[in-house]
Amino acid sequence: MASFKYFLTIFTVISIVELSFISRTAHSIPFVVFHGISDNCRHKGITQFTTLLSSWSGSKGYCIEIGNGAWDSWTMPFLKQTAIACEKIKNMSELSEGYNIVGLSQGNLVGRGVIEFCDGGPPVRNLISLGGPHAGIASVPLCGSATVCILVDVLIQFAIYSDFVQEHLAPASYIKIPTDIDAYREKCKFLPKLNNEIYKNSTYKNRFASLDNLVLIKFEHDEVLVPKETSWFWYYPDGSWEPLLPAQQVSAFLSFVIIIYRLRRI
């Protein structure tokens, strides 16, 4: 999730964005960036990433901030993050004719939440995902020694699927312990809804399937996401830590959606 990883793939992202825009119109459509955990739209890495991507692609880019950035990326429940992002997107007249989303790590889940849950929002044309935890993660992301990490360490001592932790530790909303699937499906507040795992919602499915392109970029040496293949929607089978399953075997919903439109996996 560190900013330097973004620049390792920026040329790939720019090429994909340009190709995606050309297929839609002679003029580039705008894009929004959702940053990762512990980051902020004002941080140098994010501002440089957005500026360079905008300059080289010929598209206007915007980093969408939720709350105060770094702190809220750890502590704000994802349904609230998504709702805030939805309202910001709907109030941006520049996006009214359609836009692309570039998601960085955890920011991809906010982006997907906007695609699936945002009623009345402008259409999303393409989703370009860099290291997104799409199928969930099996451990809390590394935090470090910042003040927020003290809170994280305390919360981890509680049951990860308890109401208290779900409301105060954002990553808990997409932690999927393979050997605790019943608790995950019953208590996890965000990812089961986003991935349509419990109640099959055709609206969510159709909105996700309406994308022109889904581009999934995995960091080969990712040490934050467990497993790193979650960036491709791969995950462990229910009840076991092995073998790692491809997307088509993880969820009937994901399998159906991924097959019916163009998917680029990098």
N, C-alpha and C positions, 0 to 999 in steps of 0.2 A: 504493500500500500504506500510505500515511500514514493515521493514525487519523482525521483530519478528514474523509476521504472517507466513512467509515462513517456519520457523522452526517448526511451529505447524503442518504442513502438510508434512514435509520432509520425514518421514517414509512411508507415503502413496505414495508419488511420487516415492521414491526409489523402492518400491514393484512393482508399475505399470511399471516403466522403465525396471526393471529386467524381468518381464513377457513379455513385448513387445519385448525386445531384444532376449529372448529365442525363441520366435515364428519366428524370422527372421533368426537367425544364432546361432551357438554354441559360437561365439565370440561376445561380446558386440560392438555395433556400437557407434560412438561418438555422443555427443549432444552439442547443443549450448544453451546458456541462454540469453534471452533478458530481461533486468531489467525494473523496473517500473519508473514512473515519479519521478523526484527529486532525483534519485539515480545515481549510478556510478559504473562501474565495479571494481574500485579500493576501493570502500567502504568495510569495514570489513564484513558487513552482506552478501554482494553478493559474496565476495571471499570465505568466509567460506561455504556458501551454495553450490557454484560450486565445491569446493574442497571435501566437505563431500559427495555430490551426486556422484562425480566421484569415490571417494574411495570406497563407499559402493556398487555402482552398477557395478564397474569394467570397467567403460567406461571412455574414455578421454572426458573431458568437457572444453568448452571455453565460456567465457562471451564476447559477441560481443558488443563493444562500438560504439556508433554513435555520432560523433562530440565530444563535451567536456563532455557529460554525462548529469549531472543535468540540466544545463542551456538549452541545446538544446532539452532536453526532454520536456521542456515547450514551447520552441519558434520555433523549426524547423518544417516546414510543414511535414505531415506524408508521402506524396508521395516522398519527398526528403529523409526522414529517411529510407523508404523502399528501395529506389534506392541505398543508401549507404550500407545498410545491404546486399543487393543482390550482389553488387560487392565484398564485403569482403568475403561473403560465397563462391562465385565462385573462388576466389583466394586462398582458403584454400584447398590444395591438400588432407589434412586429411579427408575431407568430400566428396570426389569425388564419393565414393561408396554408399553414403547415410548417413543420420544422423537424429537425433531427435531434436525437439525444445522443450525447457522448457520456457514458457512465464510467466513473473511475472507482474500482473496487466496490465498497458498500453503496456508493452512489447509484450503482446499477439497480438496486432494489427500489430506491426512490423513483428512478426513471421508469421502471416497470410498473410500479404502483400508479404513477401518473397515466401510463398507457391504459391500464386495465380499470382503474377505479375513478378516474377523473371525468365525471359527467359534464358534458357541455364544453369540454376543452377542445382546442384546435387539433387537427389530425397530426399524428406522429408518423413520419415517412420511414425513417430508418433508425434502428438502435445499434450503436457501436459500443460494445462492452469490453472494457479492459479489466481483466481479473475480477469479474463479478461473482459473488457467492450464490449463484442462481439456484442450485439444488440444496443449499444449506451448507453449514460447516459443522464439524464435529468437535470443535473446541473454541473457546473465547479467543479473539485476536490478541496478539501480544500488545501489551500496553506500554510498558516502560516505567518511568519514575515520575511522571507528571502528577499534578494534584488529582486529576480525575482518576488516575490509576488507584489511588487509595480507596476511592469509592468503589471502583470496579472490583478490587480485591475483597472488599467487604461483602459486596453483593454475591460474588461467586460462592461465598460460604453458605448462602441460602440455596434452596433447590432452584435450579435454573428455570424450571417451568412454573414456579410459584407466581401468584399474581403480583406480588411485590417486585420481584426481579424483572418480570415481563414489563412492568410499568416504569422501571427505573434504569434498566440496562438495555440499550437499543440492540446490540448484537444478540441478546437472548431471543429476540424475535425471529432470528433465522438460524439458531443453533438446532441441529437435528441429530440427536444421539441415536445411532442405529439400533442400539439395544434397549431403547426406551421410547419406542415408537408410539405406544398408546398414550403416554403422557404428552409427547410432542403434539399429536393430533388433537388431543383434548385441550391442552393448556397453552400451546404456543400461539401467540396472538396475531402473527403476521404471515409468515411464510406458507403455512397450509392454505390460507386464503389466496395468497398471491399465485401459488402454483395449482390452485383448483383441486386440491387433494382430497377434500372432504365432501363439500357440497358443490357439485358440478354446475358452474355458472356459465351459461353459453355466452353471455355478454362479455365476460372477461376473456373467454377463449376467442371470440370473434374479434375483439379489439386487438388482442395480441397477434392474431393471425393476419390482421389487415396491414401489417408492416410490409413495406417493399423489400427490405433486407434486414436480416438479423446477423450481425457480425460479432462473433465470440472470440476474444483474444485471451489465451492462457499464457501466464508467465511460467516458463519451463522450470525455473528455479524458485518458484514461489514457496516461501516458508511460513506464510501467514495463513493462507486458506488450506484447510484440511477437509477433504483432499483438494489439491490444486485443480483437479479436473472438474470440480464443481463449476468452474468458469465455462465449461461446455455442457452443463446440466448433467454431468455424470455424478453418480453417488453410490453409496453402499446399499446392499439389499436390506430390507427390513429384518431386524433381529440379528444382524451379523456385520462384522467389520471387513468381510471379504466374500467374494471378489468385488472389485470395482465394476459397476455396471454402466454401460453407455446410456445415453439419454432415452433411447427408445425403449429401454427396459425399466427405467426408473419410475415412470408415471404414464398412465394411458393418456392423460391430458397432454403432457409434454410431447409424447411420441406423436400424437395426432397433429399438434400445432407445428412442430418442427418439420414434419414431412410435407405439409401442404404449402409452404412457401420457401423462398430461397434462403438458405442458411450458409453462411461462410464461417468456417471454423479455422482459427489460426493459433 
